[in-house]
Amino acid sequence: MEPVAEHTVRAFVSELASADPVPGGGAAAAAAGAYGGALVAMVARVARRRVDDEELANHLEEWAHQADQLSESLLALASRDAEAFHQVMRAYRLPKGSESEARARTEAIHQALEHAARVPLQAVETAVRGLDLLSHVMPLVPVVALSDAGVAAWLLRACIEGAALNVRANWQSLPAVPGGTYQHLEEMVARSRSLFDEMRQRLGPLSNGGIPVPAP
């Protein structure tokens, strides 16, 4: 499969819509996070143009740069997620006619599933860092770009929740979850929800429907 970063949007959406299970939800979640990270970079640069304080401007430029890197990392993870699924499928196709073959196949499956869980776990970690960056930028975002910041938050949250689903799905097929990773995942998800709720509060009426709508 061609790397997700090399696809046009239309080509990637068409592949998602096909009967082929790859790319699937894991790749889509990571791609959503990449869009979210890109919007974090955008609103940081918009805010950068509007501040006079040099130190604050330097912080915003650095946050924008970090968001660029996050976005690139999530695009790469979208491609790695698809490849990890292929590895799982290849493991399931291994021969199992003899006892030794069956043992080798089971071991290969477990290793592939552990790897397939690590990829979306990295997407969760990366997108949480994106939300953390956005929480620093949000107070400085001008009103004109506040809705863009809100969309960034929603996309990063979609990435986190979707990638976490894929982590848990792979863990379900393992005899045991790798030590410490379950708690780590749930802590990351809980932190992301807390950050997201804080940012929704900053969005005010944009997120809670408090803007008056003119009568038709």
Phi and psi in degrees as GROMACS dihedral restraints (atoms count N, CA, C in turn):
[ dihedral_restraints ]
;  ai    aj    ak    al  type     phi  dphi    fc
    3     4     5     6     1   -64.7    20    10
    4     5     6     7     1   141.0    20    10
    6     7     8     9     1   -53.4    20    10
    7     8     9    10     1   141.2    20    10
    9    10    11    12     1   -57.0    20    10
   10    11    12    13     1   -37.4    20    10
   12    13    14    15     1   -61.8    20    10
   13    14    15    16     1   -21.7    20    10
   15    16    17    18     1   -91.4    20    10
   16    17    18    19     1    -5.9    20    10
   18    19    20    21     1   -80.2    20    10
   19    20    21    22     1   151.1    20    10
   21    22    23    24     1   -75.2    20    10
   22    23    24    25     1   160.6    20    10
   24    25    26    27     1   -58.5    20    10
   25    26    27    28     1   -44.1    20    10
   27    28    29    30     1   -61.0    20    10
   28    29    30    31     1   -42.6    20    10
   30    31    32    33     1   -65.5    20    10
   31    32    33    34     1   -40.8    20    10
   33    34    35    36     1   -66.7    20    10
   34    35    36    37     1   -42.8    20    10
   36    37    38    39     1   -63.3    20    10
   37    38    39    40     1   -39.8    20    10
   39    40    41    42     1   -63.6    20    10
   40    41    42    43     1   -40.2    20    10
   42    43    44    45     1   -65.8    20    10
   43    44    45    46     1   -39.5    20    10
   45    46    47    48     1   -61.4    20    10
   46    47    48    49     1   -35.8    20    10
   48    49    50    51     1   -80.0    20    10
   49    50    51    52     1   -11.2    20    10
   51    52    53    54     1   -74.6    20    10
   52    53    54    55     1   170.0    20    10
   54    55    56    57     1   -73.7    20    10
   55    56    57    58     1   -12.7    20    10
   57    58    59    60     1   -69.9    20    10
   58    59    60    61     1   129.3    20    10
   60    61    62    63     1   -71.5    20    10
   61    62    63    64     1    -6.5    20    10
   63    64    65    66     1  -123.7    20    10
   64    65    66    67     1   127.7    20    10
   66    67    68    69     1   -73.6    20    10
   67    68    69    70     1   154.7    20    10
   69    70    71    72     1  -130.2    20    10
   70    71    72    73     1  -147.3    20    10
   72    73    74    75     1   -63.2    20    10
   73    74    75    76     1   -35.7    20    10
   75    76    77    78     1   -64.3    20    10
   76    77    78    79     1   -44.8    20    10
   78    79    80    81     1   -66.2    20    10
   79    80    81    82     1   -39.9    20    10
   81    82    83    84     1   -64.1    20    10
   82    83    84    85     1   -40.2    20    10
   84    85    86    87     1   -62.8    20    10
   85    86    87    88     1   -45.9    20    10
   87    88    89    90     1   -64.4    20    10
   88    89    90    91     1   -39.1    20    10
   90    91    92    93     1   -64.5    20    10
   91    92    93    94     1   -39.4    20    10
   93    94    95    96     1   -60.0    20    10
   94    95    96    97     1   -41.6    20    10
   96    97    98    99     1   -63.3    20    10
   97    98    99   100     1   -36.4    20    10
   99   100   101   102     1   -63.6    20    10
  100   101   102   103     1   -40.9    20    10
  102   103   104   105     1   -62.7    20    10
  103   104   105   106     1   -42.4    20    10
  105   106   107   108     1   -61.7    20    10
  106   107   108   109     1   -43.8    20    10
  108   109   110   111     1   -62.1    20    10
  109   110   111   112     1   -38.8    20    10
  111   112   113   114     1   -62.8    20    10
  112   113   114   115     1   -38.7    20    10
  114   115   116   117     1   -69.8    20    10
  115   116   117   118     1   -32.9    20    10
  117   118   119   120     1   -60.2    20    10
  118   119   120   121     1   -45.7    20    10
  120   121   122   123     1   -60.0    20    10
  121   122   123   124     1   -41.7    20    10
  123   124   125   126     1   -62.8    20    10
  124   125   126   127     1   -49.1    20    10
  126   127   128   129     1   -69.3    20    10
  127   128   129   130     1   -29.5    20    10
  129   130   131   132     1   -64.8    20    10
  130   131   132   133     1   -39.6    20    10
  132   133   134   135     1   -72.9    20    10
  133   134   135   136     1   -34.5    20    10
  135   136   137   138     1   -62.8    20    10
  136   137   138   139     1   -45.2    20    10
  138   139   140   141     1   -63.8    20    10
  139   140   141   142     1   -37.7    20    10
  141   142   143   144     1   -57.3    20    10
  142   143   144   145     1   -38.3    20    10
  144   145   146   147     1   -69.6    20    10
  145   146   147   148     1   -15.4    20    10
  147   148   149   150     1  -108.1    20    10
  148   149   150   151     1     3.2    20    10
  150   151   152   153     1  -107.9    20    10
  151   152   153   154     1   145.8    20    10
  153   154   155   156     1   -99.3    20    10
  154   155   156   157     1   -22.3    20    10
  156   157   158   159     1   -71.9    20    10
  157   158   159   160     1   122.0    20    10
  159   160   161   162     1   -64.5    20    10
  160   161   162   163     1   -41.5    20    10
  162   163   164   165     1   -64.3    20    10
  163   164   165   166     1   -43.1    20    10
  165   166   167   168     1   -65.0    20    10
  166   167   168   169     1   -39.0    20    10
  168   169   170   171     1   -62.4    20    10
  169   170   171   172     1   -39.4    20    10
  171   172   173   174     1   -65.6    20    10
  172   173   174   175     1   -39.1    20    10
  174   175   176   177     1   -60.8    20    10
  175   176   177   178     1   -45.8    20    10
  177   178   179   180     1   -63.3    20    10
  178   179   180   181     1   -39.6    20    10
  180   181   182   183     1   -65.2    20    10
  181   182   183   184     1   -39.9    20    10
  183   184   185   186     1   -66.3    20    10
  184   185   186   187     1   -41.6    20    10
  186   187   188   189     1   -63.7    20    10
  187   188   189   190     1   -38.9    20    10
  189   190   191   192     1   -62.3    20    10
  190   191   192   193     1   -43.5    20    10
  192   193   194   195     1   -61.9    20    10
  193   194   195   196     1   -43.6    20    10
  195   196   197   198     1   -63.2    20    10
  196   197   198   199     1   -38.3    20    10
  198   199   200   201     1   -65.9    20    10
  199   200   201   202     1   -38.2    20    10
  201   202   203   204     1   -56.8    20    10
  202   203   204   205     1   -45.7    20    10
  204   205   206   207     1   -65.1    20    10
  205   206   207   208     1   -40.1    20    10
  207   208   209   210     1   -60.6    20    10
  208   209   210   211     1   -43.4    20    10
  210   211   212   213     1   -62.3    20    10
  211   212   213   214     1   -44.3    20    10
  213   214   215   216     1   -62.9    20    10
  214   215   216   217     1   -41.2    20    10
  216   217   218   219     1   -62.1    20    10
  217   218   219   220     1   -40.6    20    10
  219   220   221   222     1   -70.2    20    10
  220   221   222   223     1   -34.7    20    10
  222   223   224   225     1   -62.4    20    10
  223   224   225   226     1   -42.0    20    10
  225   226   227   228     1   -64.7    20    10
  226   227   228   229     1   -37.9    20    10
  228   229   230   231     1   -67.7    20    10
  229   230   231   232     1   -30.0    20    10
  231   232   233   234     1   -60.9    20    10
  232   233   234   235     1   -43.6    20    10
  234   235   236   237     1   -68.9    20    10
  235   236   237   238     1   -41.3    20    10
  237   238   239   240     1   -64.9    20    10
  238   239   240   241     1   -32.6    20    10
  240   241   242   243     1   -63.3    20    10
  241   242   243   244     1   -43.0    20    10
  243   244   245   246     1   -63.9    20    10
  244   245   246   247     1   -42.5    20    10
  246   247   248   249     1   -65.9    20    10
  247   248   249   250     1   -37.5    20    10
  249   250   251   252     1   -62.8    20    10
  250   251   252   253     1   -37.7    20    10
  252   253   254   255     1   -64.9    20    10
  253   254   255   256     1   -40.7    20    10
  255   256   257   258     1   -59.8    20    10
  256   257   258   259     1   -39.4    20    10
  258   259   260   261     1   -62.5    20    10
  259   260   261   262     1   -40.3    20    10
  261   262   263   264     1   -62.2    20    10
  262   263   264   265     1   -44.9    20    10
  264   265   266   267     1   -63.2    20    10
  265   266   267   268     1   -39.6    20    10
  267   268   269   270     1   -64.7    20    10
  268   269   270   271     1   -37.2    20    10
  270   271   272   273     1   -65.1    20    10
  271   272   273   274     1   -40.9    20    10
  273   274   275   276     1   -66.8    20    10
  274   275   276   277     1   -22.8    20    10
  276   277   278   279     1   -87.1    20    10
  277   278   279   280     1    -3.3    20    10
  279   280   281   282     1   -63.9    20    10
  280   281   282   283     1   150.3    20    10
  282   283   284   285     1   -65.2    20    10
  283   284   285   286     1   152.0    20    10
  285   286   287   288     1  -140.9    20    10
  286   287   288   289     1    26.4    20    10
  288   289   290   291     1   -67.6    20    10
  289   290   291   292     1   -38.2    20    10
  291   292   293   294     1  -105.6    20    10
  292   293   294   295     1   168.4    20    10
  294   295   296   297     1   -63.2    20    10
  295   296   297   298     1   -41.0    20    10
  297   298   299   300     1   -67.8    20    10
  298   299   300   301     1   -38.2    20    10
  300   301   302   303     1   -64.7    20    10
  301   302   303   304     1   -41.0    20    10
  303   304   305   306     1   -63.2    20    10
  304   305   306   307     1   -41.1    20    10
  306   307   308   309     1   -65.1    20    10
  307   308   309   310     1   -44.2    20    10
  309   310   311   312     1   -63.3    20    10
  310   311   312   313     1   -39.9    20    10
  312   313   314   315     1   -63.7    20    10
  313   314   315   316     1   -46.4    20    10
  315   316   317   318     1   -60.2    20    10
  316   317   318   319     1   -43.1    20    10
  318   319   320   321     1   -63.5    20    10
  319   320   321   322     1   -41.9    20    10
  321   322   323   324     1   -64.1    20    10
  322   323   324   325     1   -39.7    20    10
  324   325   326   327     1   -62.7    20    10
  325   326   327   328     1   -46.7    20    10
  327   328   329   330     1   -62.4    20    10
  328   329   330   331     1   -41.7    20    10
  330   331   332   333     1   -64.6    20    10
  331   332   333   334     1   -42.0    20    10
  333   334   335   336     1   -65.8    20    10
  334   335   336   337     1   -39.4    20    10
  336   337   338   339     1   -67.5    20    10
  337   338   339   340     1   -39.1    20    10
  339   340   341   342     1   -62.2    20    10
  340   341   342   343     1   -42.0    20    10
  342   343   344   345     1   -65.9    20    10
  343   344   345   346     1   -41.9    20    10
  345   346   347   348     1   -64.3    20    10
  346   347   348   349     1   -26.5    20    10
  348   349   350   351     1   -80.5    20    10
  349   350   351   352     1   -33.0    20    10
  351   352   353   354     1   -66.5    20    10
  352   353   354   355     1   -33.5    20    10
  354   355   356   357     1   -64.8    20    10
  355   356   357   358     1   -54.4    20    10
  357   358   359   360     1   -66.3    20    10
  358   359   360   361     1   -27.0    20    10
  360   361   362   363     1   -62.1    20    10
  361   362   363   364     1   -39.8    20    10
  363   364   365   366     1   -65.2    20    10
  364   365   366   367     1   -34.7    20    10
  366   367   368   369     1   -63.9    20    10
  367   368   369   370     1   -41.5    20    10
  369   370   371   372     1   -58.8    20    10
  370   371   372   373     1   -50.9    20    10
  372   373   374   375     1   -58.9    20    10
  373   374   375   376     1   -42.8    20    10
  375   376   377   378     1   -67.7    20    10
  376   377   378   379     1   -43.3    20    10
  378   379   380   381     1   -68.6    20    10
  379   380   381   382     1   -33.2    20    10
  381   382   383   384     1   -63.3    20    10
  382   383   384   385     1   -40.3    20    10
  384   385   386   387     1   -62.3    20    10
  385   386   387   388     1   -34.8    20    10
  387   388   389   390     1   -63.3    20    10
  388   389   390   391     1   -43.4    20    10
  390   391   392   393     1   -63.8    20    10
  391   392   393   394     1   -38.4    20    10
  393   394   395   396     1   -63.3    20    10
  394   395   396   397     1   -43.4    20    10
  396   397   398   399     1   -59.5    20    10
  397   398   399   400     1   -44.7    20    10
  399   400   401   402     1   -62.1    20    10
  400   401   402   403     1   -34.9    20    10
  402   403   404   405     1   -64.1    20    10
  403   404   405   406     1   -29.6    20    10
  405   406   407   408     1   -75.8    20    10
  406   407   408   409     1   -36.9    20    10
  408   409   410   411     1   -77.9    20    10
  409   410   411   412     1   -36.2    20    10
  411   412   413   414     1   -50.9    20    10
  412   413   414   415     1   -44.4    20    10
  414   415   416   417     1   -63.1    20    10
  415   416   417   418     1   -16.8    20    10
  417   418   419   420     1  -102.9    20    10
  418   419   420   421     1    -4.2    20    10
  420   421   422   423     1   -73.8    20    10
  421   422   423   424     1   127.2    20    10
  423   424   425   426     1   -68.1    20    10
  424   425   426   427     1   158.3    20    10
  426   427   428   429     1   -55.2    20    10
  427   428   429   430     1   -36.2    20    10
  429   430   431   432     1   -61.9    20    10
  430   431   432   433     1   -24.9    20    10
  432   433   434   435     1  -111.9    20    10
  433   434   435   436     1     8.5    20    10
  435   436   437   438     1   -64.9    20    10
  436   437   438   439     1   -37.1    20    10
  438   439   440   441     1   -67.0    20    10
  439   440   441   442     1   -32.9    20    10
  441   442   443   444     1   -65.0    20    10
  442   443   444   445     1   -40.4    20    10
  444   445   446   447     1   -63.2    20    10
  445   446   447   448     1   -38.5    20    10
  447   448   449   450     1   -64.0    20    10
  448   449   450   451     1   -41.8    20    10
  450   451   452   453     1   -64.0    20    10
  451   452   453   454     1   -39.2    20    10
  453   454   455   456     1   -57.6    20    10
  454   455   456   457     1   -44.7    20    10
  456   457   458   459     1   -62.3    20    10
  457   458   459   460     1   -43.7    20    10
  459   460   461   462     1   -65.3    20    10
  460   461   462   463     1   -41.2    20    10
  462   463   464   465     1   -66.2    20    10
  463   464   465   466     1   -41.6    20    10
  465   466   467   468     1   -66.1    20    10
  466   467   468   469     1   -37.9    20    10
  468   469   470   471     1   -66.0    20    10
  469   470   471   472     1   -41.2    20    10
  471   472   473   474     1   -59.6    20    10
  472   473   474   475     1   -41.1    20    10
  474   475   476   477     1   -60.0    20    10
  475   476   477   478     1   -47.7    20    10
  477   478   479   480     1   -64.0    20    10
  478   479   480   481     1   -50.2    20    10
  480   481   482   483     1   -65.7    20    10
  481   482   483   484     1   -40.9    20    10
  483   484   485   486     1   -68.8    20    10
  484   485   486   487     1   -43.1    20    10
  486   487   488   489     1   -65.5    20    10
  487   488   489   490     1   -38.1    20    10
  489   490   491   492     1   -62.1    20    10
  490   491   492   493     1   -37.1    20    10
  492   493   494   495     1   -58.7    20    10
  493   494   495   496     1   -41.9    20    10
  495   496   497   498     1   -70.1    20    10
  496   497   498   499     1   -35.7    20    10
  498   499   500   501     1   -60.4    20    10
  499   500   501   502     1   -50.2    20    10
  501   502   503   504     1   -64.3    20    10
  502   503   504   505     1   -36.7    20    10
  504   505   506   507     1   -62.1    20    10
  505   506   507   508     1   -40.6    20    10
  507   508   509   510     1   -71.0    20    10
  508   509   510   511     1   -38.1    20    10
  510   511   512   513     1   -62.8    20    10
  511   512   513   514     1   -32.5    20    10
  513   514   515   516     1   -58.5    20    10
  514   515   516   517     1   -28.1    20    10
  516   517   518   519     1   -92.8    20    10
  517   518   519   520     1     3.8    20    10
  519   520   521   522     1   -98.8    20    10
  520   521   522   523     1   151.6    20    10
  522   523   524   525     1   -66.8    20    10
  523   524   525   526     1   -26.1    20    10
  525   526   527   528     1  -156.9    20    10
  526   527   528   529     1   147.0    20    10
  528   529   530   531     1   -77.2    20    10
  529   530   531   532     1   134.1    20    10
  531   532   533   534     1   -51.5    20    10
  532   533   534   535     1   136.6    20    10
  534   535   536   537     1   -51.1    20    10
  535   536   537   538     1   128.0    20    10
  537   538   539   540     1    81.8    20    10
  538   539   540   541     1   -15.2    20    10
  540   541   542   543     1   -75.8    20    10
  541   542   543   544     1   -30.9    20    10
  543   544   545   546     1   -62.8    20    10
  544   545   546   547     1   -48.8    20    10
  546   547   548   549     1   -62.7    20    10
  547   548   549   550     1   -40.4    20    10
  549   550   551   552     1   -60.3    20    10
  550   551   552   553     1   -45.9    20    10
  552   553   554   555     1   -59.5    20    10
  553   554   555   556     1   -50.7    20    10
  555   556   557   558     1   -65.4    20    10
  556   557   558   559     1   -32.7    20    10
  558   559   560   561     1   -66.1    20    10
  559   560   561   562     1   -40.8    20    10
  561   562   563   564     1   -64.1    20    10
  562   563   564   565     1   -44.0    20    10
  564   565   566   567     1   -64.5    20    10
  565   566   567   568     1   -43.3    20    10
  567   568   569   570     1   -62.5    20    10
  568   569   570   571     1   -41.8    20    10
  570   571   572   573     1   -63.2    20    10
  571   572   573   574     1   -41.1    20    10
  573   574   575   576     1   -63.6    20    10
  574   575   576   577     1   -38.3    20    10
  576   577   578   579     1   -66.9    20    10
  577   578   579   580     1   -38.0    20    10
  579   580   581   582     1   -65.4    20    10
  580   581   582   583     1   -45.7    20    10
  582   583   584   585     1   -61.3    20    10
  583   584   585   586     1   -42.5    20    10
  585   586   587   588     1   -63.3    20    10
  586   587   588   589     1   -43.0    20    10
  588   589   590   591     1   -62.8    20    10
  589   590   591   592     1   -38.1    20    10
  591   592   593   594     1   -62.5    20    10
  592   593   594   595     1   -41.5    20    10
  594   595   596   597     1   -71.5    20    10
  595   596   597   598     1   -33.5    20    10
  597   598   599   600     1   -61.5    20    10
  598   599   600   601     1   -37.7    20    10
  600   601   602   603     1   -62.6    20    10
  601   602   603   604     1   -39.2    20    10
  603   604   605   606     1   -67.4    20    10
  604   605   606   607     1   -27.8    20    10
  606   607   608   609     1   -73.0    20    10
  607   608   609   610     1   -19.5    20    10
  609   610   611   612     1    57.1    20    10
  610   611   612   613     1  -131.1    20    10
  612   613   614   615     1   -63.3    20    10
  613   614   615   616     1   -19.2    20    10
  615   616   617   618     1   -63.3    20    10
  616   617   618   619     1   -30.3    20    10
  618   619   620   621     1  -102.1    20    10
  619   620   621   622     1   -17.2    20    10
  621   622   623   624     1  -113.7    20    10
  622   623   624   625     1    11.1    20    10
  624   625   626   627     1    74.9    20    10
  625   626   627   628     1    21.7    20    10
  627   628   629   630     1   -86.3    20    10
  628   629   630   631     1     2.2    20    10
  630   631   632   633     1   -82.2    20    10
  631   632   633   634     1   126.3    20    10
  633   634   635   636     1   -61.6    20    10
  634   635   636   637     1   137.8    20    10
  636   637   638   639     1  -108.1    20    10
  637   638   639   640     1   124.9    20    10
  639   640   641   642     1   -59.6    20    10
  640   641   642   643     1   144.1    20    10
  642   643   644   645     1   -67.9    20    10
  643   644   645   646     1   145.7    20    10
